Amino acid sequence: MKINNKRRHLLSCSRQESIAALIAVLLLCTGRLYAQQSAVQPLGADQIGGQMQSGQATGGQQVIAPISSTPQAPSALQGISEVGPIPDLMEAAIDAIQVPTPVEAGPFKFLPHLLYRFLYGNGIQPQPGFQATTGVSTFAPGILVDMGTHWTLDYTPTWNWYSNHVFTDSVDQEAALNGGAQLSDWVLQAGQSFTTSHNPLVETGMQTEEKDYLTTFDAQHQVAPGLLLDLGLDQDVRLAAGFPTSRAWDNADWLRYRVAPKVVVSAGAGAGYVTVSEGPDQYYFTPEAQVSVEATDKTSFDATVGYQSRTFIEEPRLRHDSPVFQADIVNRPTETTKITLSGSKQVAVSYFVDETTQTTQWDFKVDQRFLQHLFLTADLGEEYVDYLSTLTQSDTVRDDHDLLLNVRLGTTFLGRGSFALLYARSHNDSSLAGYSFTSNQVGFEVSYKY
């Protein structure tokens, strides 16, 4: 894999201007919402299945599991496009507990959250071909601000301390602004997030300093009873130290129709453009189809399939075609058991010059609650990653095969607190020397949130 010295001018796109314009539009819509109450109510999130994004994936797979999660828009404005699997049983039990809001000021509610985690693991790579053993302590205090009924703001700094000095201690940050408004018979949602991280990544084989900026906008319009138009636009910027910068713009539009009380079918298309600081820019088009079925009160199924055609602009102007898909089956045989089976295939820009990745993965997860207050989660996954050259039609630069196991045994305390014992194992078999490893990690985690 090479990092060449070619530099090129990226398409002009001011991140500050795009964010300001996005927020201005939503504030204007929010103001109009207060000025006139619309008779059209947003459909509930249980009425239509989720969607597969056809844009770029940013942030590689981490060797050490991530801890943070981005808050969603207020539930009254989530519309019907963002539907994930049933929450983990432990998370659902915590969220069901009502506690007084610690600080309120007018329409603002300040909800702090706190996490401490310690992991001890081997096989973690500070650089390709060098595996090390280390302990890592993570401290993440944060605060979620509920700004009335339309906006939320969350900020979390994260301190990471390594016992082995071949790794660099870091202060990571995550901030996310999410909100929405209803304008006439349209439901609008927008989000802006910023993340910095210094995680050991499977793809780079090393601890990687990275900044990610993600801007999202979604508009939903109920055309007729049971028929929904869903329009989405994203901007995704990834800056990784020592690797090319990528900027991706993605548009995904869907027409969704409820053919039966518990069956929704959708047809859509995604199109996008990606610029990279080194290597060829690229554009892609992805026609897609989707079906969401509530087979029974205990079983649901969502599947999205498509075919992506990606063209690289520089000579020899190659085109890579690939099927893409995402499927999830969720089963709740009892109130204390949840079983999830999922699979996907996605295409993304690699961290390395003149390469893209095709990732095919499956995951089997079981959540079990027992003895009233104990929660066991076991998650087994497998991932195949092909690193494809953008310079030749059929040249595979690297193949990875990764097996992952995560086990978590936890309980709750003091209402919305949690404690868990953790175990993780990851085995990556790579065709390129220096990127294969086996890592075992054990530890514990303590958290509390309002």
C-alpha positions as CSV (number, residue, x, y, z in Angstrom):
1,M,0.0,0.0,0.0
2,K,1.4,3.3,-1.0
3,I,1.0,7.0,0.0
4,N,2.1,9.0,-3.1
5,N,2.9,12.7,-3.1
6,K,0.3,13.8,-5.6
7,R,-1.8,16.7,-4.3
8,R,-5.0,17.9,-5.9
9,H,-7.5,20.6,-5.2
10,L,-10.7,19.3,-3.6
11,L,-14.1,20.5,-4.7
12,S,-14.8,23.7,-2.9
13,C,-17.1,23.1,0.0
14,S,-16.9,25.1,3.2
15,R,-17.8,23.0,6.2
16,Q,-18.7,26.1,8.2
17,E,-21.1,27.4,5.5
18,S,-22.8,24.1,5.1
19,I,-23.4,23.7,8.8
20,A,-24.6,27.3,9.2
21,A,-27.0,26.9,6.3
22,L,-28.4,23.7,7.6
23,I,-29.0,25.0,11.1
24,A,-30.5,28.2,9.7
25,V,-33.1,26.2,7.7
26,L,-34.1,24.2,10.7
27,L,-34.4,27.2,13.0
28,L,-36.5,28.9,10.4
29,C,-38.8,25.9,10.2
30,T,-38.9,25.6,14.0
31,G,-40.0,29.3,14.1
32,R,-42.8,28.7,11.6
33,L,-43.9,25.6,13.6
34,Y,-44.5,27.8,16.7
35,A,-46.2,30.5,14.5
36,Q,-48.7,28.0,13.0
37,Q,-49.6,24.6,14.2
38,S,-50.0,22.2,11.3
39,A,-52.9,19.6,11.2
40,V,-50.5,17.0,9.7
41,Q,-48.9,14.8,12.4
42,P,-45.6,12.9,11.7
43,L,-46.1,9.2,11.4
44,G,-44.8,7.1,14.2
45,A,-41.4,5.3,14.0
46,D,-43.1,2.0,14.1
47,Q,-44.8,2.4,10.8
48,I,-42.0,1.9,8.4
49,G,-38.6,0.1,8.5
50,G,-35.2,1.6,8.4
51,Q,-33.0,2.5,5.5
52,M,-29.5,1.6,4.3
53,Q,-27.2,4.5,3.7
54,S,-25.4,4.3,0.4
55,G,-22.8,6.8,1.4
56,Q,-19.3,6.4,2.7
57,A,-18.4,4.7,5.9
58,T,-16.0,6.8,8.1
59,G,-14.1,5.6,11.0
60,G,-12.5,2.1,10.7
61,Q,-13.2,-0.9,12.8
62,Q,-11.6,-0.5,16.2
63,V,-9.6,-3.1,17.9
64,I,-10.7,-1.7,21.3
65,A,-14.5,-1.5,21.3
66,P,-16.0,2.1,21.2
67,I,-18.1,3.3,24.1
68,S,-19.9,6.4,22.9
69,S,-23.3,6.7,21.2
70,T,-24.8,9.7,19.4
71,P,-28.2,10.9,20.8
72,Q,-31.1,10.9,18.4
73,A,-33.5,13.6,17.6
74,P,-36.5,14.0,20.0
75,S,-38.9,11.2,19.5
76,A,-41.8,13.3,18.5
77,L,-39.8,14.4,15.4
78,Q,-38.1,11.1,14.4
79,G,-40.6,10.6,11.6
80,I,-40.6,7.1,10.1
81,S,-37.2,6.6,8.4
82,E,-35.0,5.8,11.3
83,V,-36.0,2.5,12.9
84,G,-33.3,0.4,14.5
85,P,-33.5,-3.0,16.3
86,I,-35.2,-3.3,19.7
87,P,-32.9,-1.7,22.3
88,D,-30.7,-4.0,24.3
89,L,-32.5,-5.4,27.3
90,M,-30.2,-3.8,29.8
91,E,-30.4,-0.4,28.1
92,A,-34.2,-0.6,27.9
93,A,-34.4,-1.4,31.6
94,I,-32.3,1.6,32.5
95,D,-34.2,3.9,30.1
96,A,-37.5,2.8,31.7
97,I,-36.5,4.1,35.1
98,Q,-37.7,7.7,35.7
99,V,-35.4,10.0,37.7
100,P,-35.7,13.7,38.4
101,T,-33.9,16.0,36.0
102,P,-30.9,17.4,38.0
103,V,-30.9,20.9,36.3
104,E,-33.6,22.7,34.4
105,A,-33.6,26.2,33.1
106,G,-36.7,27.2,31.2
107,P,-37.1,24.8,28.2
108,F,-33.6,23.4,28.7
109,K,-32.9,20.2,30.6
110,F,-29.3,19.3,31.5
111,L,-28.7,15.5,31.7
112,P,-25.2,14.4,32.7
113,H,-23.8,11.0,32.0
114,L,-20.6,9.3,33.2
115,L,-18.6,6.2,32.3
116,Y,-15.4,4.6,33.5
117,R,-14.0,1.5,31.8
118,F,-10.8,-0.6,32.3
119,L,-9.6,-3.2,29.8
120,Y,-6.5,-5.3,29.7
121,G,-5.7,-7.0,26.4
122,N,-3.0,-8.5,24.2
123,G,-2.4,-8.5,20.4
124,I,-3.1,-4.7,20.1
125,Q,-1.0,-3.1,17.4
126,P,0.6,0.3,17.9
127,Q,2.0,-0.1,14.3
128,P,1.8,-2.9,11.7
129,G,3.6,-6.1,12.6
130,F,4.1,-5.1,16.3
131,Q,1.6,-6.6,18.8
132,A,1.6,-5.3,22.4
133,T,-0.1,-6.0,25.7
134,T,-1.6,-3.1,27.6
135,G,-4.2,-1.9,30.0
136,V,-6.3,1.1,29.0
137,S,-8.4,3.2,31.4
138,T,-11.2,5.2,29.9
139,F,-13.0,8.1,31.6
140,A,-15.9,9.7,29.7
141,P,-18.0,12.4,31.5
142,G,-20.6,14.1,29.3
143,I,-23.8,16.1,29.2
144,L,-26.9,15.9,27.1
145,V,-28.9,19.1,26.8
146,D,-32.5,18.7,25.9
147,M,-33.4,22.0,24.3
148,G,-37.2,21.9,24.3
149,T,-39.1,19.6,22.0
150,H,-37.0,20.0,18.9
151,W,-33.3,20.0,19.6
152,T,-30.7,18.0,21.6
153,L,-27.0,18.7,22.1
154,D,-24.6,16.2,23.5
155,Y,-20.9,16.6,24.3
156,T,-18.6,14.0,25.7
157,P,-14.8,14.3,26.2
158,T,-13.0,10.9,26.7
159,W,-9.7,10.4,28.4
160,N,-7.7,7.2,27.5
161,W,-4.7,6.2,29.5
162,Y,-2.5,3.3,28.4
163,S,-0.2,1.3,30.7
164,N,2.1,0.5,27.8
165,H,3.9,3.6,26.6
166,V,4.2,2.3,23.0
167,F,0.6,3.7,22.8
168,T,-0.2,7.4,23.1
169,D,-2.6,8.6,25.8
170,S,-5.3,10.7,24.3
171,V,-8.3,13.1,24.9
172,D,-11.0,12.3,22.4
173,Q,-14.1,14.4,21.9
174,E,-17.6,13.8,20.5
175,A,-20.3,16.5,20.0
176,A,-23.7,16.0,18.3
177,L,-26.5,18.4,17.6
178,N,-29.7,16.8,16.4
179,G,-33.1,18.3,15.8
180,G,-36.2,18.6,13.7
181,A,-39.3,20.6,12.8
182,Q,-42.6,20.2,11.0
183,L,-43.3,22.6,8.2
184,S,-46.8,22.3,6.7
185,D,-47.0,18.6,5.7
186,W,-43.2,18.0,5.7
187,V,-41.2,16.6,8.6
188,L,-37.6,17.8,8.6
189,Q,-34.6,16.5,10.6
190,A,-31.0,17.6,10.7
191,G,-27.9,16.6,12.6
192,Q,-24.3,17.7,12.9
193,S,-21.6,15.7,14.7
194,F,-17.9,16.1,15.3
195,T,-15.6,13.3,16.6
196,T,-11.9,13.1,17.4
197,S,-10.3,9.7,18.2
198,H,-7.0,8.0,18.6
199,N,-7.9,4.4,18.4
200,P,-6.0,1.3,17.2
201,L,-7.7,0.3,13.9
202,V,-7.8,-3.0,12.1
203,E,-7.5,-1.4,8.7
204,T,-4.4,0.8,9.4
205,G,-2.8,-1.7,11.9
206,M,-1.9,1.1,14.2
207,Q,-3.2,3.7,16.6
208,T,-4.7,6.3,14.3
209,E,-5.5,10.0,15.0
210,E,-8.7,10.9,13.2
211,K,-11.3,13.7,13.0
212,D,-14.8,13.1,11.5
213,Y,-17.5,15.7,10.6
214,L,-20.9,14.4,9.7
215,T,-23.8,16.6,8.5
216,T,-27.2,15.0,7.8
217,F,-30.5,16.3,6.5
218,D,-33.7,14.3,6.0
219,A,-37.1,15.5,4.7
220,Q,-40.3,13.3,4.8
221,H,-43.6,14.0,3.1
222,Q,-46.7,11.9,3.3
223,V,-47.9,11.9,-0.3
224,A,-51.1,9.9,0.4
225,P,-52.3,7.5,3.1
226,G,-49.7,4.8,3.4
227,L,-47.3,6.4,0.8
228,L,-44.2,8.4,2.0
229,L,-41.5,10.3,0.2
230,D,-38.2,10.2,2.1
231,L,-35.3,12.4,1.0
232,G,-31.8,12.4,2.6
233,L,-28.6,14.3,2.1
234,D,-25.3,13.8,4.0
235,Q,-21.9,15.3,4.0
236,D,-19.1,13.2,5.6
237,V,-15.5,14.5,6.1
238,R,-12.7,12.2,7.4
239,L,-9.3,13.6,8.3
240,A,-6.8,10.9,9.5
241,A,-3.3,11.8,10.3
242,G,-0.8,10.2,7.9
243,F,-3.6,9.1,5.5
244,P,-5.5,10.9,2.7
245,T,-8.4,13.2,3.6
246,S,-11.8,12.2,2.1
247,R,-15.0,14.2,1.7
248,A,-18.2,12.5,0.7
249,W,-21.6,13.8,-0.4
250,D,-24.4,11.3,-0.5
251,N,-28.0,11.6,-1.5
252,A,-30.5,8.8,-0.8
253,D,-34.2,9.1,-1.8
254,W,-37.0,6.7,-1.1
255,L,-40.6,6.1,-1.9
256,R,-42.2,3.9,0.7
257,Y,-45.6,2.2,0.5
258,R,-47.5,0.2,3.1
259,V,-49.0,-2.7,1.2
260,A,-50.4,-4.4,4.3
261,P,-50.8,-3.4,8.0
262,K,-47.4,-4.9,8.9
263,V,-45.6,-4.9,5.5
264,V,-43.8,-1.9,3.9
265,V,-42.0,-1.9,0.6
266,S,-39.7,0.8,-0.6
267,A,-37.9,1.7,-3.8
268,G,-35.1,4.2,-3.9
269,A,-31.7,5.3,-5.3
270,G,-28.5,6.7,-3.8
271,A,-26.0,8.8,-5.6
272,G,-22.8,10.3,-4.2
273,Y,-19.5,12.0,-5.0
274,V,-16.2,11.5,-3.0
275,T,-13.1,13.6,-3.2
276,V,-9.7,12.4,-1.8
277,S,-6.6,14.4,-1.2
278,E,-4.5,11.6,-2.8
279,G,-5.8,9.3,-5.5
280,P,-8.8,9.5,-7.9
281,D,-12.0,11.2,-7.0
282,Q,-15.1,9.0,-7.6
283,Y,-18.8,9.0,-8.0
284,Y,-21.4,6.3,-7.6
285,F,-25.0,5.4,-8.2
286,T,-27.0,2.8,-6.2
287,P,-30.5,1.7,-7.1
288,E,-32.1,-0.1,-4.1
289,A,-35.2,-1.9,-2.9
290,Q,-36.4,-2.6,0.6
291,V,-38.9,-4.6,2.5
292,S,-39.9,-4.3,6.2
293,V,-42.1,-7.0,7.7
294,E,-43.5,-7.4,11.2
295,A,-44.1,-11.1,10.8
296,T,-45.5,-11.6,14.3
297,D,-45.6,-9.6,17.5
298,K,-42.3,-11.2,18.4
299,T,-40.4,-11.2,15.0
300,S,-39.5,-8.5,12.5
301,F,-37.5,-8.5,9.3
302,D,-35.9,-5.7,7.3
303,A,-33.9,-6.2,4.2
304,T,-32.3,-3.7,1.7
305,V,-30.7,-4.8,-1.5
306,G,-29.0,-2.8,-4.3
307,Y,-26.3,-2.6,-6.9
308,Q,-23.6,0.0,-6.8
309,S,-21.7,1.3,-9.8
310,R,-18.7,3.3,-8.8
311,T,-16.6,5.2,-11.3
312,F,-13.1,6.6,-10.7
313,I,-12.5,9.9,-12.5
314,E,-8.8,9.8,-13.3
315,E,-7.3,7.6,-16.0
316,P,-7.8,4.8,-16.7
317,R,-11.3,5.7,-15.4
318,L,-12.2,2.3,-14.1
319,R,-15.6,1.3,-12.8
320,H,-16.2,-1.1,-10.0
321,D,-19.7,-2.7,-9.8
322,S,-20.8,-4.5,-6.7
323,P,-24.1,-5.7,-5.1
324,V,-24.8,-4.2,-1.7
325,F,-27.2,-5.3,1.0
326,Q,-28.3,-5.0,4.6
327,A,-30.6,-7.4,6.4
328,D,-31.8,-7.8,10.0
329,I,-34.0,-10.3,11.7
330,V,-35.1,-9.6,15.3
331,N,-36.9,-12.2,17.4
332,R,-38.2,-11.8,21.0
333,P,-39.3,-15.4,22.0
334,T,-39.9,-14.1,25.6
335,E,-39.9,-10.8,27.4
336,T,-36.4,-11.6,28.7
337,T,-34.8,-12.8,25.5
338,K,-33.9,-11.0,22.3
339,I,-32.1,-12.6,19.3
340,T,-30.7,-10.6,16.4
341,L,-29.2,-11.9,13.1
342,S,-27.8,-9.4,10.7
343,G,-25.7,-9.2,7.6
344,S,-24.5,-6.5,5.2
345,K,-22.2,-5.7,2.3
346,Q,-20.9,-2.2,1.8
347,V,-18.4,-0.3,-0.3
348,A,-16.2,2.6,1.1
349,V,-13.1,4.6,0.5
350,S,-10.1,3.1,2.2
351,Y,-7.7,4.9,4.4
352,F,-4.9,4.0,1.9
353,V,-4.2,5.7,-1.4
354,D,-5.8,4.3,-4.6
355,E,-7.9,1.7,-2.7
356,T,-11.5,1.1,-1.8
357,T,-12.9,-1.5,0.6
358,Q,-15.7,-4.0,0.1
359,T,-16.9,-5.3,3.5
360,T,-19.2,-8.3,3.9
361,Q,-20.2,-9.2,7.4
362,W,-22.7,-11.1,9.5
363,D,-23.5,-10.9,13.2
364,F,-25.4,-13.1,15.6
365,K,-26.4,-11.5,19.0
366,V,-28.3,-12.8,22.0
367,D,-29.5,-10.7,24.9
368,Q,-30.8,-12.5,27.9
369,R,-32.2,-11.1,31.2
370,F,-32.3,-13.5,34.2
371,L,-32.7,-13.3,37.9
372,Q,-34.5,-10.0,37.3
373,H,-31.4,-7.8,37.6
374,L,-28.7,-9.7,35.5
375,F,-28.2,-9.1,31.8
376,L,-26.0,-11.3,29.5
377,T,-25.1,-10.3,26.0
378,A,-23.2,-12.5,23.6
379,D,-22.3,-11.2,20.2
380,L,-20.5,-13.3,17.5
381,G,-19.5,-11.8,14.2
382,E,-17.5,-12.5,11.0
383,E,-16.2,-10.0,8.5
384,Y,-14.5,-10.2,5.1
385,V,-12.8,-7.1,3.8
386,D,-11.4,-6.9,0.2
387,Y,-9.1,-4.0,-0.5
388,L,-9.4,-3.2,-4.2
389,S,-7.1,-1.1,-6.4
390,T,-8.6,1.9,-8.1
391,L,-5.9,1.6,-10.8
392,T,-6.6,-1.9,-12.1
393,Q,-9.9,-3.6,-12.8
394,S,-9.4,-6.8,-10.8
395,D,-6.4,-6.3,-8.6
396,T,-7.1,-7.1,-4.9
397,V,-4.4,-5.5,-2.8
398,R,-5.3,-7.2,0.5
399,D,-7.9,-9.6,2.0
400,D,-8.8,-9.6,5.6
401,H,-10.9,-12.2,7.5
402,D,-11.9,-11.2,11.0
403,L,-13.7,-13.2,13.7
404,L,-15.1,-11.3,16.6
405,L,-16.7,-12.3,19.9
406,N,-18.0,-9.9,22.6
407,V,-19.5,-11.1,25.9
408,R,-21.0,-8.7,28.5
409,L,-22.5,-9.6,31.9
410,G,-24.0,-6.7,33.7
411,T,-26.5,-5.4,36.3
412,T,-28.1,-2.1,37.2
413,F,-27.8,-0.1,40.4
414,L,-29.2,3.2,41.9
415,G,-31.8,3.5,39.2
416,R,-30.0,4.4,36.0
417,G,-26.5,3.1,36.9
418,S,-24.9,0.0,35.4
419,F,-21.9,-2.3,36.0
420,A,-20.6,-4.9,33.6
421,L,-17.9,-7.4,33.2
422,L,-16.5,-7.5,29.7
423,Y,-14.7,-10.0,27.4
424,A,-13.7,-9.5,23.8
425,R,-11.8,-11.6,21.3
426,S,-10.8,-10.6,17.8
427,H,-8.8,-12.7,15.3
428,N,-7.8,-11.0,12.0
429,D,-6.2,-13.1,9.2
430,S,-4.8,-10.8,6.6
431,S,-3.1,-11.6,3.3
432,L,-0.7,-8.6,3.8
433,A,2.1,-9.1,6.3
434,G,1.8,-7.0,9.5
435,Y,-1.9,-6.9,9.6
436,S,-2.8,-10.3,11.1
437,F,-3.4,-10.4,14.9
438,T,-5.2,-12.2,17.7
439,S,-6.4,-10.0,20.6
440,N,-8.1,-11.1,23.9
441,Q,-9.4,-8.4,26.2
442,V,-11.0,-8.5,29.6
443,G,-12.3,-5.7,31.8
444,F,-15.2,-3.9,33.5
445,E,-17.3,-0.9,33.0
446,V,-19.3,1.4,35.3
447,S,-21.7,4.0,34.0
448,Y,-24.5,6.3,35.1
449,K,-26.8,8.5,33.1
450,Y,-29.9,10.7,33.7
